[in-house]
Amino acid sequence: MTAVAVSQPLETQAGPRRTPVRNPYSRLPGWAYPTFVVIGLSLFGIYAVWVVFFQSKGYYAPYLSPFYSPLISVGPIPPGVWVAWAPLAFRLTCYYYRKAYFRSFFWHPRSCAVGEPKRGRYRGETALPWILNNFHRFAFYATVVQVGFLWFDAVLAFDFGGRPGIGFGGALMLANVILLSGYTFGCHAFRHLAGGELDCFSCSLAARARHKLWKGVTVLNIKHDRWAWASLFSVLATDAYVRLLLAGALRDPRWIA
Ligand code: FES
């Protein structure tokens, strides 16, 4: 959970003025979090565009880049194009990322209880383009399918031509899919699917099962922002590692039985 930032009025001879925004839950200055979000998301966005639209290779046996899973090759269209829309839509419409980019890129609002530099008529997420955020649940369904493929890829990453083995790339792919699963299955929409619209958690076998699932999702949901950032960086690291192997800039440390 991102901490709340507050500003307090200060009386001066020239009248009231505002002190700089301070975050009561962190020693870091108020600008640190939005700066981190702007730099982190911008760099990832630029890297992702480069990989998805301008690269055509993402497989170094037995490792497959997460940008290319499942691997679909049709004509001259880069394989990432067939895949990347699902996780991109999922992250763009994610409740946590919405808060992060509204606060950091648009300052709309900068934080709770902080005035905005300028504000037009507030329409919430009822008009284009923000109304598209209401499709988050459908992006979740598509991403669950992709996470399934990523688990399959991670298992194959320990198969070296029919012989089991462990390589650094396989360990990286496994860590990546664990982090992505923690992010995906801690989704607020999934938490609602698991336990929402139930009046009684103990009234039937199905309700009790949903309660257990809801509690499990809640464990992941509490740190949803951490899972979001960790999985974003692990996707980038895994793809960069495969790309460095393809370029011959690295040798994969591996042990094969
Ligand atoms: Fe973040 Fe659904 S709310 S992934």
Residues whose N, C-alpha, C, O or C-beta is under 5 A from the ligand:
A	BS01	FES	F90 C94 Y95 Y96 Y183 C187 H188 A189
